[in-house]
Amino acid sequence: FAQPLDLSIYLSICCTQNPLQNGMGDVLATAKASMFAGCKPCDLKQIGGLNSAMFVRKVSDSARCPESCVPSHAVTIDGGTSFEPGDAFSWLQIQKNWHVKAFEPLPRNCRLAQKYLASFRNRTDFVCKALGSTAGNASFHVDGEQGGSLIFRPTNSSLLVPVTTLDVEVGFKEVFLLKLDLQGSELLALRGATHLLRDNRLSWLFTEFSPTLLQNGGTSAAHFLRFLKGHGFVCRNFRENTYRPWWCNEAVMQSDGRTMQACWTDLICGHKSVAVTSVDWEQNILSQYCRHQSPFCKNGKDISCFDLHNNPTMTCKGIGYHW
């Protein structure tokens, strides 16, 4: 298809009540199914790499993903925009008619990102807010020049920032690609996308996957993957076949003030209408994580894979690793 789904014709059928309570979800789901009629899901094994730009190039490659129906015009979202040329910058260079909506809560970083993307101003919208589960204001815990999260962590500084949700910002639009790099608050952002996910209007998700940061936020690696599966997504470690499938270089401070060496990677997740992978994809990802993380947990002896995957309050302390 050459154009994103135009929902304006469907809005006219709605009453003065909330359209999402008047069958709009069913209408959108039907429209998406017809939009992908004749398209073939892309095998996630064909589109691995090191960054989201590599995903955009590979999913658009007809040799890798034949008949995958990548749109020439698309709405994309960069959740956690870099203030250096990065994800959004690369997408806009590769796809000349894509539009990016970029989110960055730190005012300085948002201004710098706008500067770097100035040449694409006609195809970029900036929202200097954090993505969360509900709109309002919240404490943002800063842990570096670019880093920070809505998830509490012992840091030297925090500030009150405005928070918005994906549902508020997206409305009824189709989103081809959503990137999330939110330092552990990725699930909060997805919980703010109830209608977007329920109506099957998100095709692809490229997300940082740091089980330790997810656990600090009161959830777990397993719960995060189950959440995505429950909304019709399949996932794979995007870095699996690279020289560094998992990075174990992140020092994460625990509630007792000690730090641990934490492993993380990036996942590529596609809705089942556009992606296919092995049926045991959840276990594959969790097993990889366990192999890489367990050596840093209690000398690698006293921690089970079950605890690593499922217990959001599990403490995994690094060995000889201090600020």
C-alpha positions in Angstrom: 0.0 0.0 0.0 1.3 3.5 -0.8 -0.5 5.5 1.8 -1.2 5.1 5.6 -4.7 4.2 6.6 -7.0 7.2 6.3 -9.3 7.0 9.3 -11.3 10.1 8.6 -14.0 8.3 6.7 -14.5 6.0 9.7 -14.7 8.8 12.2 -17.9 10.1 10.5 -19.8 7.0 11.6 -19.3 7.7 15.3 -21.8 9.2 17.6 -21.2 12.0 20.0 -20.1 9.4 22.6 -16.6 8.0 22.9 -16.0 6.4 19.4 -13.8 3.7 21.1 -17.0 2.5 22.8 -19.0 2.5 19.6 -17.4 -0.3 17.7 -14.5 1.8 16.4 -12.0 -0.8 17.6 -13.7 -3.5 15.4 -13.8 -1.1 12.4 -10.1 -0.3 12.8 -9.1 -4.0 13.2 -11.1 -4.9 10.0 -9.5 -2.0 8.1 -6.0 -3.1 9.1 -6.7 -6.7 8.1 -7.8 -5.6 4.7 -4.9 -3.2 4.4 -2.5 -6.2 4.8 -4.4 -8.5 2.5 -1.9 -10.0 0.1 1.1 -9.1 2.2 3.3 -11.8 3.7 4.7 -11.6 7.3 8.5 -11.0 7.5 10.6 -13.7 9.2 12.4 -11.9 12.1 15.5 -13.9 11.4 16.0 -11.9 8.2 16.1 -8.5 9.9 18.6 -8.6 12.7 21.4 -6.1 13.4 22.7 -3.4 15.7 20.2 -0.4 15.5 16.8 0.6 14.3 18.2 2.1 11.1 19.3 -1.4 10.1 15.8 -2.7 10.8 14.3 0.0 8.5 16.7 -0.9 5.7 16.2 -4.6 6.0 12.4 -4.7 6.4 12.3 -2.6 3.3 14.5 -5.0 1.4 12.3 -7.2 -0.9 14.9 -9.9 -0.9 14.8 -10.2 2.9 11.1 -9.5 3.4 9.3 -10.2 0.1 5.8 -8.8 -0.1 6.0 -7.4 3.4 4.1 -4.2 2.4 6.3 -1.5 3.9 4.5 1.8 3.3 6.1 4.6 1.3 4.2 7.0 3.7 4.1 6.1 7.4 3.8 7.5 10.9 6.6 6.5 13.2 7.4 7.3 16.8 10.8 7.8 18.4 10.3 7.4 22.2 13.5 8.6 23.8 15.0 10.7 21.0 18.7 11.1 21.0 20.1 14.6 20.8 22.7 13.3 18.3 21.8 12.0 14.8 20.3 8.6 15.7 17.1 6.7 15.2 14.7 9.3 13.8 17.5 11.0 11.8 18.3 7.7 10.1 14.7 6.7 9.4 14.0 10.0 7.7 17.1 9.7 5.6 16.2 6.2 4.4 12.4 6.7 3.9 11.8 10.1 2.2 8.1 10.2 2.9 7.9 8.9 6.5 6.9 11.2 9.4 8.4 11.0 12.9 6.9 12.1 16.2 9.7 12.4 18.7 9.5 12.4 22.5 12.1 13.6 24.9 11.3 14.9 28.4 14.5 16.8 29.3 14.1 20.3 27.9 17.8 20.7 26.9 17.9 17.4 25.1 14.7 18.2 23.3 16.1 21.4 22.0 19.3 19.7 20.8 17.3 17.0 19.1 15.2 19.6 17.3 18.5 21.2 16.1 19.9 17.9 14.8 16.6 17.2 12.9 16.1 20.7 11.6 16.6 19.6 8.0 13.6 17.3 8.4 11.4 19.9 10.2 8.5 19.3 7.7 8.4 15.6 8.6 9.1 15.8 12.3 7.0 16.7 15.3 8.6 17.2 18.7 6.9 16.6 22.0 9.1 17.6 25.0 7.3 15.2 27.4 7.9 11.8 28.8 5.8 8.8 27.7 3.9 7.2 30.5 0.7 5.3 31.4 -1.3 8.4 32.2 -1.0 12.1 31.3 0.1 14.6 33.9 3.3 15.4 35.7 5.9 13.1 37.2 9.4 13.0 38.6 12.0 12.1 36.1 15.2 10.6 37.6 18.2 11.8 35.7 21.2 9.5 35.7 23.4 11.0 32.9 23.6 13.5 30.1 21.1 11.6 28.0 19.8 9.1 30.5 16.9 9.0 32.9 13.6 7.4 33.6 10.2 7.8 35.2 11.1 4.6 37.2 12.6 5.6 40.6 16.2 4.9 41.1 18.8 6.4 43.5 20.2 9.3 41.5 21.8 12.6 42.2 19.0 14.6 40.6 15.4 14.5 39.5 12.9 17.0 38.1 9.2 17.3 37.5 8.4 16.8 33.8 5.1 16.7 31.8 4.0 13.2 30.9 1.8 12.2 28.0 0.5 8.9 26.6 0.7 7.3 23.2 -3.1 7.1 22.9 -3.3 10.9 23.5 -0.6 11.7 21.0 -1.5 9.2 18.3 -5.3 9.4 18.2 -6.6 7.1 15.5 -3.5 7.0 13.4 -1.8 3.9 12.2 1.8 3.6 13.5 4.2 1.6 11.4 7.2 1.8 13.8 7.5 2.6 17.5 10.9 2.8 19.1 11.2 2.8 22.9 14.4 3.5 24.8 13.1 4.6 28.2 15.5 3.0 30.7 13.0 0.6 32.2 9.7 2.5 31.8 8.9 1.0 28.4 6.0 -0.9 29.9 4.6 2.3 31.3 4.6 3.8 27.8 2.9 0.7 26.4 0.2 0.8 29.1 -0.5 4.3 27.8 -1.2 2.8 24.4 -4.3 0.8 25.3 -6.4 1.8 22.2 -3.4 1.7 19.8 -2.6 -1.9 20.9 -6.2 -3.0 21.2 -7.1 -1.8 17.7 -4.0 -3.4 16.2 -2.8 -0.1 14.8 0.9 -0.7 15.7 2.9 -2.8 13.2 6.5 -2.8 14.6 8.1 -2.2 18.0 11.9 -1.7 18.4 12.6 -1.6 22.1 15.4 -1.7 24.6 15.1 -4.8 26.7 16.8 -4.5 30.1 15.3 -7.0 32.6 17.1 -5.4 35.5 15.7 -2.0 34.8 12.2 -3.6 34.3 12.6 -5.3 37.7 13.5 -2.0 39.3 10.2 -0.7 37.9 8.2 -3.4 39.6 7.7 -5.7 36.6 9.9 -8.4 35.0 11.3 -9.6 31.7 8.8 -12.4 31.5 5.8 -10.1 32.2 7.0 -7.7 29.6 7.2 -10.4 27.0 3.8 -11.8 28.0 2.3 -8.4 27.7 3.5 -8.1 24.1 2.4 -11.6 23.2 -1.0 -10.8 24.7 -1.4 -8.0 22.2 -0.5 -10.1 19.2 3.3 -9.5 18.9 6.2 -11.8 18.4 9.7 -10.8 19.2 13.4 -11.7 18.7 16.7 -10.4 20.0 17.6 -8.0 17.2 21.3 -8.3 18.1 21.3 -12.1 18.3 23.6 -12.8 15.4 25.9 -9.8 15.9 29.3 -9.6 17.6 27.7 -8.5 20.9 24.2 -10.1 21.3 23.9 -8.8 24.9 25.7 -5.8 26.4 26.6 -6.4 30.1 28.1 -3.0 30.7 25.3 -1.2 32.6 25.9 -0.3 36.2 22.4 -0.3 37.9 22.1 1.0 41.4 20.0 -1.1 43.8 17.8 0.2 46.6 20.5 -0.7 49.2 22.9 1.7 47.4 25.0 -1.1 45.8 25.3 -1.6 42.1 25.1 -4.6 39.8 26.4 -5.2 36.4 23.3 -5.6 34.2 22.8 -7.1 30.7 20.6 -5.6 28.1 19.8 -5.9 24.4 17.3 -4.6 21.8 14.2 -6.5 20.7 12.4 -6.3 17.4 8.8 -7.1 17.8 6.2 -7.3 15.0 2.5 -7.7 15.1 1.5 -11.2 13.9 0.0 -9.5 10.8 3.5 -8.4 9.7 6.0 -10.7 11.4 6.6 -14.4 12.1 9.2 -16.2 14.2 9.7 -19.4 16.2 6.8 -20.5 18.5 9.1 -20.6 21.5 10.4 -17.0 21.0 9.7 -16.0 24.6 11.8 -18.9 26.0 14.6 -18.2 23.6 14.9 -14.6 24.7 14.7 -15.4 28.4 17.2 -18.3 28.1 19.7 -15.9 26.4 19.3 -13.4 29.1 19.8 -16.0 31.8 23.0 -17.2 30.3 24.5 -13.7 30.1 23.2 -12.3 33.3 23.5 -15.1 35.8 27.3 -14.9 36.1 26.9 -11.5 37.6 24.3 -12.6 40.1 25.5 -13.8 43.5 28.6 -15.3 41.9 26.3 -17.1 39.4 25.5 -19.8 41.9 22.5 -18.9 44.0 20.1 -17.4 41.6 17.6 -19.4 39.4 16.5 -18.6 35.9 13.0 -18.5 37.2 13.9 -15.7 39.7 15.8 -13.9 37.0 12.8 -13.9 34.7 9.8 -13.6 37.0 10.5 -12.0 40.3 10.3 -8.2 40.0 11.7 -7.7 43.5 14.7 -10.0 43.0 18.0 -8.4 44.1 20.9 -9.3 41.9 24.0 -7.7 43.2 27.2 -7.3 41.2 30.6 -8.5 42.4 33.1 -5.8 43.2 31.2 -3.2 41.2 30.8 0.2 42.8 30.2 3.8 41.8 
